[in-house]
Amino acid sequence: MSKQHIQKANGVFIAYFVHTGQLSKEEAQKMSGLDDTHFNEAYHKAGKIAAKVGDDKNVAKLYNHLAEEVEEYMKKISGYGIA
């Protein structure tokens, strides 16, 4: 179901803000609407993004790494990687 993959992609983006200290893990999970298993998957992916971005808070760098982590979901949404 593509709605679930949209929710997962959004969950990764939201979980990134836990790693930057902007949200608590509980707040982010609630915002994402994901269950524990899927949110933990999103949180793990977001951790990879945070590690790659590091102290360089360049938005383009964030989105490039976000794209790498959510590409599998985007392909399931549209079949091409973009909606």
Secondary structure, 3 states (H helix, E strand, C coil): CHHHHHHHHHHHHHHHHHHCCCCCHHHHHHHHCCCHHHHHHHHHHHHHHHHHHCCCCCHHHHHHHHHHHHHHHHHHHHCCCCC
